[in-house]
Amino acid sequence: MKRTAVMGLLLALALILSYVESLIPLPIGIPGIKIGLANLAVVLAMYLVGERNALLLTISKAVLSGLLFGNLTVILYNLAGALISFFTMALMKKSGRFHLPVISAVGGAMHNTGQLLVACVIVSTYGIVYYIPFLLIAGLGTGMVIGSVAVLVLPAARKGMNGGNRG
C-alpha cells in the first residue's frame, strides 16, 4: 500500500514538473534541448521503490505527459528517450560503480540520443545527427544537476517513507 502511494506521488511530481518545464522557454535555438525536470521523479523512483516500479513510472510519465502537453509524436519521442535512458541508468546503478549524479548525467545524454534516433526515422534523414554534440552536452549537464538534486532529496524522501520521526 505504501509503495502505491509513493508511486502515485512520484507520478504526480513527474507530471507537475513536466508542466512546469513546458512553461520555461529555452532561447537556445537547438531543438530538443530541455531541462528534464520530470526525470527527477524517475531517478528518485529507482532508489525509493526499485527498478521495476521506476520502469512503470517512466512509461506512465512518457505517455501521460505526451497526452497532456503534446501529441502522438511527443509520446514517441518521450518513450524512446525515456526507455533508453532508463535501461542505461538501471544497468549503471546495478553495477554499483557509479554515483547517482553520474548515472543521471548519462541518463540525460541517452534520453537525448533516443529522441534523436526517433527524429531520424520520423524525418527520414540522418542529417540531423549534427545536433548530437549539443544534445549530449545538454543531457550530461542537466542530468548531472537532476542527479545532484536527487542526492539532496533522497534522505528526506526515505525518511518520509519510513514514517518520518516515528520511532
C-alpha positions in Angstrom: 0.0 0.0 0.0 2.8 2.4 0.9 4.6 1.7 -2.4 1.4 2.5 -4.3 1.1 5.8 -2.5 4.7 6.7 -3.2 4.3 5.7 -6.9 1.2 8.0 -7.1 3.2 10.9 -5.5 6.1 10.3 -7.9 3.9 10.2 -10.9 2.1 13.4 -9.8 5.5 15.0 -9.2 6.7 14.0 -12.7 3.6 15.4 -14.4 3.8 18.6 -12.4 7.5 19.0 -13.3 6.6 18.3 -17.0 4.1 21.0 -16.9 6.4 23.5 -15.2 9.1 22.6 -17.8 6.7 23.3 -20.7 6.3 26.8 -19.3 10.0 27.6 -19.3 11.2 29.0 -22.6 14.8 28.0 -23.5 16.1 30.5 -26.0 19.0 28.2 -27.1 17.9 27.7 -30.7 18.6 24.0 -30.7 15.5 21.8 -31.0 15.1 19.1 -28.4 17.1 20.6 -25.5 15.1 20.5 -22.3 15.9 20.7 -18.6 14.5 17.3 -17.9 12.9 18.2 -14.6 10.4 15.3 -14.7 13.3 12.9 -14.7 13.9 13.7 -11.1 10.9 11.6 -10.3 12.3 8.7 -12.3 15.7 8.9 -10.6 14.0 9.1 -7.2 11.8 6.1 -8.0 14.8 4.0 -8.9 16.2 4.5 -5.4 13.0 4.5 -3.5 10.8 1.8 -5.0 13.1 -0.2 -7.2 13.8 -0.5 -10.9 10.6 -2.4 -11.8 8.4 0.3 -10.4 10.6 3.0 -11.8 10.1 1.5 -15.2 6.4 1.6 -14.8 6.7 5.3 -13.7 8.9 6.0 -16.7 6.4 4.6 -19.2 3.4 6.3 -17.4 5.2 9.6 -17.3 6.1 9.5 -21.0 2.6 8.6 -22.2 0.7 10.9 -19.8 2.9 13.9 -20.2 2.7 13.4 -24.0 -1.1 13.2 -23.8 -1.4 16.2 -21.5 1.2 18.5 -23.0 1.9 17.2 -26.5 0.7 14.8 -29.1 1.4 11.3 -30.5 4.8 12.4 -31.9 5.7 13.8 -28.5 4.8 10.4 -26.9 7.0 8.6 -29.4 10.0 10.9 -28.6 9.3 10.7 -24.9 9.1 6.9 -24.9 12.2 6.4 -27.0 14.3 8.8 -24.9 12.8 7.6 -21.5 13.3 3.9 -22.2 16.9 4.1 -23.5 17.7 6.5 -20.6 16.0 4.2 -18.0 17.7 1.0 -19.1 21.1 2.7 -19.2 20.7 4.2 -15.7 19.4 0.8 -14.3 22.4 -1.0 -15.6 24.8 1.6 -14.2 23.0 1.6 -10.8 23.1 -2.2 -10.7 26.8 -2.2 -11.4 27.4 -0.3 -8.1 30.3 1.6 -9.6 28.7 5.0 -10.3 27.4 7.8 -8.1 23.8 9.0 -8.7 24.7 12.3 -10.4 26.9 10.4 -12.9 24.1 7.9 -13.5 21.6 10.7 -14.0 24.0 12.6 -16.3 24.5 9.6 -18.6 20.7 9.0 -18.5 20.2 12.6 -19.7 22.6 12.1 -22.6 20.9 8.8 -23.5 17.5 10.4 -23.3 18.6 12.9 -26.0 20.2 10.1 -28.0 16.9 8.1 -28.0 14.9 11.1 -29.1 17.4 11.9 -31.9 17.1 8.3 -33.2 13.3 8.7 -33.4 13.8 12.0 -35.1 16.0 10.4 -37.8 13.2 7.9 -38.5 10.4 10.4 -38.5 12.1 13.0 -40.7 13.6 10.2 -42.8 17.1 11.7 -42.8 20.2 11.3 -40.8 21.3 14.9 -41.4 20.0 15.9 -38.0 22.7 13.9 -36.2 24.9 17.0 -36.3 22.8 18.1 -33.3 24.2 15.2 -31.2 27.2 17.0 -29.7 24.9 19.8 -28.4 22.3 17.3 -27.2 24.9 15.2 -25.4 26.4 18.1 -23.7 23.0 19.4 -22.6 21.9 16.0 -21.5 25.0 15.4 -19.4 24.8 18.9 -17.8 21.1 18.8 -17.0 21.3 15.2 -15.9 24.1 16.0 -13.5 22.0 18.8 -12.0 19.0 16.5 -11.7 21.1 13.7 -10.1 22.6 16.2 -7.6 19.2 17.4 -6.6 18.1 13.7 -6.2 21.1 13.2 -3.8 19.8 16.0 -1.7 16.2 14.9 -1.7 16.6 11.2 -1.2 17.4 11.2 2.5 14.2 13.2 3.3 12.2 11.0 0.9 13.4 7.8 2.6 12.7 9.2 6.0 9.2 10.2 4.9 8.6 6.6 3.5 9.7 5.2 6.8 7.2 7.2 8.8 9.2 10.3 9.5 10.2 10.8 13.1 8.0 8.0 14.4 10.2 5.5 16.3 
